[in-house]
Amino acid sequence: MYKKIILFIPHSSDNINNSKWDNDELFQQELNTWTDWHTNTIFSANIPNVKSIVVPFSRYFSDCERLINDPLESTGNGIYYTHGHNGVNRIISDIEKTNALNVYNEYNNLLINESKGNSLVIDCHSFPSILNNDIDVCIGFNDDETKPSQYVLGLIYHTFKQFGYNVQFNLPYSNAKCGAVGSHSVMIELNKKIYMNENTLKLDVSAYKITDALIDLYRKLL
């Protein structure tokens, strides 16, 4: 099927690289809610031809998931955020904008170089249960040449279903991060409730099951 799987993990870090926000308490709440905690651990696997690219900075410093001239810039959520979901605002200098863009370019270039050839990019994320408590796993894809075949999408869907998860396509999120020209992309979003305690931010014992499901999936896709 695929020669290589690239796991792109852009939001697992809480390292804001000294960026400044106008309300420390509100910002900490924002960071706790929207960081994709533990996805660097949950998704990564020691399997040949599966490579993880983990961005070591928070999305609140540089969001490597975004696009150049992303439409979300209009709400302050482009490559460098200026606004949070809860009303907190970022105090950002031109130097910080440049640094954020440099990080963005570094990890996007790495993704493109690693995904050349017959590769599948898996865009690895999680979402808080307050966003949607019913869906356990969201599978997102683009409606273009990066979209995997219906067979591959069905394989991903049924693998998670076999492990007992409620799975939906493109809900609550859609689309997927693209790699090199010719590669395919799919996003996998995990509801945080299936692997962690959202109050303490610690991994739950249930995390083993989703890890087993992902390893099973990688082996089927290679």
C-alpha positions as MATLAB code, in Angstrom:
seq = 'MYKKIILFIPHSSDNINNSKWDNDELFQQELNTWTDWHTNTIFSANIPNVKSIVVPFSRYFSDCERLINDPLESTGNGIYYTHGHNGVNRIISDIEKTNALNVYNEYNNLLINESKGNSLVIDCHSFPSILNNDIDVCIGFNDDETKPSQYVLGLIYHTFKQFGYNVQFNLPYSNAKCGAVGSHSVMIELNKKIYMNENTLKLDVSAYKITDALIDLYRKLL';
ca = [
       0.000    0.000    0.000;
       2.312    2.797    1.257;
       6.094    2.680    1.414;
       6.275    5.151    4.300;
       4.010    6.763    6.891;
       4.880   10.237    8.142;
       3.275   11.197   11.453;
       3.040   14.976   11.590;
       2.464   16.029   15.223;
       2.292   19.852   15.368;
       0.405   20.648   18.583;
       1.684   18.379   21.375;
       4.085   20.888   22.972;
       3.294   23.604   25.520;
       6.577   25.454   24.826;
       5.473   29.003   23.985;
       9.079   30.234   23.663;
       8.518   33.218   25.970;
       5.643   34.623   23.929;
       3.580   37.160   25.884;
      -0.187   37.127   26.464;
      -2.237   39.796   28.191;
      -3.776   37.580   30.903;
      -1.687   34.777   32.406;
      -4.604   32.939   34.019;
      -6.790   33.007   30.928;
      -3.880   32.017   28.744;
      -3.056   28.996   30.932;
      -6.666   27.845   30.595;
      -6.412   28.302   26.831;
      -3.135   26.377   26.673;
      -4.458   23.519   28.807;
      -7.603   23.132   26.729;
      -6.171   23.354   23.221;
      -2.750   21.714   23.480;
      -2.856   18.217   21.953;
      -1.421   16.664   25.098;
       0.476   13.360   24.736;
      -0.151   13.010   20.999;
       3.627   12.748   20.518;
       3.476    9.615   22.710;
       0.142    8.168   21.599;
       0.763    8.327   17.849;
       4.492    7.550   17.663;
       5.525    3.953   17.094;
       8.797    2.062   16.756;
       7.882    0.479   13.432;
      10.091    0.469   10.304;
       9.037    3.092    7.745;
       6.952    5.025   10.268;
       8.541    8.405   11.060;
       7.330   11.024   13.514;
       7.829   14.744   12.964;
       7.089   16.418   16.292;
       7.101   20.225   16.404;
       8.805   21.149   19.721;
       6.930   24.447   20.065;
       3.371   25.237   21.041;
       0.801   26.288   18.480;
       0.661   29.471   20.596;
       4.152   30.323   19.421;
       4.083   28.994   15.844;
       1.278   26.934   14.318;
       2.930   24.692   11.752;
      -0.491   23.316   10.787;
      -1.555   26.534    9.083;
      -1.107   27.723    5.521;
       0.758   30.737    4.210;
      -1.917   33.475    4.044;
      -4.274   31.197    5.961;
      -7.912   32.399    6.109;
      -7.709   32.017    9.903;
      -5.344   34.995    9.998;
      -8.509   37.118    9.931;
      -9.388   35.817   13.428;
      -5.841   36.003   14.768;
      -5.178   32.265   14.357;
      -2.759   32.070   11.462;
       0.846   30.902   11.713;
       1.343   33.147   14.727;
      -1.702   33.576   16.948;
      -2.695   36.987   18.235;
      -6.006   35.880   19.804;
      -7.156   32.866   21.807;
     -10.526   31.126   21.906;
     -11.375   32.622   25.301;
     -10.573   36.274   24.616;
      -6.910   36.292   25.610;
      -4.631   38.345   23.331;
      -0.985   38.046   22.369;
       1.492   40.885   22.574;
       3.779   40.077   19.644;
       6.779   41.835   18.114;
       8.002   41.740   14.531;
      10.985   39.666   15.667;
       8.623   37.073   17.176;
       6.653   36.948   13.944;
       9.866   36.282   12.029;
      10.939   33.587   14.500;
       7.529   31.924   14.304;
       7.688   31.925   10.509;
      11.193   30.413   10.588;
       9.945   27.536   12.755;
       6.992   27.085   10.417;
       9.243   26.898    7.352;
      11.672   24.494    9.029;
       9.052   21.886    9.926;
       7.017   22.232    6.766;
      10.149   21.737    4.662;
      11.008   18.688    6.765;
       7.522   17.273    6.170;
       7.795   17.790    2.419;
      11.254   16.189    2.225;
      10.265   13.174    4.330;
       7.005   12.487    2.476;
       8.384   12.258   -1.042;
       7.510    9.069   -2.851;
       4.714    6.628   -2.039;
       3.902    8.098    1.381;
       0.912    8.737    3.614;
       1.004   11.783    5.865;
      -1.046   11.278    9.020;
      -1.895   14.618   10.573;
      -2.036   13.756   14.298;
      -4.298   15.681   16.683;
      -6.669   15.567   19.617;
      -9.685   17.621   20.661;
     -11.311   18.359   24.040;
     -14.456   16.417   24.887;
     -16.314   19.696   25.478;
     -16.143   20.204   21.718;
     -17.920   16.913   21.002;
     -18.476   14.251   23.640;
     -19.981   11.648   21.290;
     -17.264   11.219   18.661;
     -14.157    9.292   19.729;
     -12.124    9.488   16.527;
     -12.397   11.951   13.661;
     -10.903   11.090   10.263;
     -10.305   14.150    8.088;
      -9.242   14.419    4.460;
      -8.980   16.953    1.654;
     -11.218   16.830   -1.389;
      -8.318   16.884   -3.840;
      -5.470   14.733   -5.147;
      -4.112   14.207   -1.590;
      -7.234   12.259   -0.589;
      -6.506    8.546   -0.022;
      -8.573    5.933   -1.833;
     -11.964    4.874   -0.507;
     -10.359    1.554    0.387;
      -7.746    3.255    2.581;
     -10.323    5.519    4.227;
     -12.525    2.489    4.871;
      -9.604    0.569    6.331;
      -8.855    3.417    8.755;
     -12.520    3.740    9.701;
     -13.081    0.030   10.326;
      -9.836   -0.399   12.270;
     -11.008    2.111   14.866;
     -14.520    0.648   14.834;
     -13.090   -2.799   15.555;
     -11.500   -1.369   18.695;
     -14.885   -0.072   19.830;
     -14.589    3.616   18.967;
     -17.281    5.899   17.559;
     -15.775    7.202   14.317;
     -16.822   10.016   11.978;
     -15.408   11.541    8.806;
     -14.590   15.269    8.791;
     -16.392   15.929   12.077;
     -15.721   17.904   14.259;
     -12.770   18.854   12.030;
     -12.038   18.374    8.343;
      -9.081   18.397    5.946;
      -5.490   17.270    6.541;
      -1.960   18.639    6.400;
      -0.328   18.070    3.008;
       3.150   16.747    2.367;
       5.117   16.418   -0.863;
       3.419   16.444   -4.243;
       2.128   12.941   -4.952;
       1.735   11.908   -1.314;
      -1.598   11.295    0.368;
      -2.819   12.913    3.590;
      -5.304   12.013    6.287;
      -6.009   13.626    9.638;
      -6.729   11.608   12.763;
      -8.237   13.539   15.674;
      -8.635   11.727   19.007;
     -11.133   12.815   21.626;
      -9.006   13.485   24.703;
     -11.446   11.592   26.894;
     -10.391    8.272   25.325;
      -6.784    8.492   26.511;
      -6.273   11.141   29.210;
      -7.707   12.914   32.237;
      -8.638   16.372   30.975;
      -8.518   17.875   34.472;
      -5.090   16.626   35.539;
      -3.742   16.489   31.936;
      -2.246   13.058   32.682;
      -2.476    9.916   30.578;
      -5.234    7.498   31.559;
      -4.919    3.704   31.644;
      -7.262    3.663   28.635;
      -4.452    5.091   26.500;
      -3.110    1.603   25.799;
      -6.156    0.728   23.667;
      -5.872    3.645   21.263;
      -2.117    3.027   20.984;
      -2.826   -0.603   20.047;
      -5.372    0.555   17.469;
      -2.884    2.958   15.877;
      -0.108    0.358   15.701;
      -2.542   -2.092   14.087;
      -3.507    0.625   11.589;
       0.082    1.491   10.655;
       0.879   -2.143    9.926;
      -2.174   -2.447    7.684;
      -1.278    0.701    5.765;
       2.333   -0.272    5.015;
];
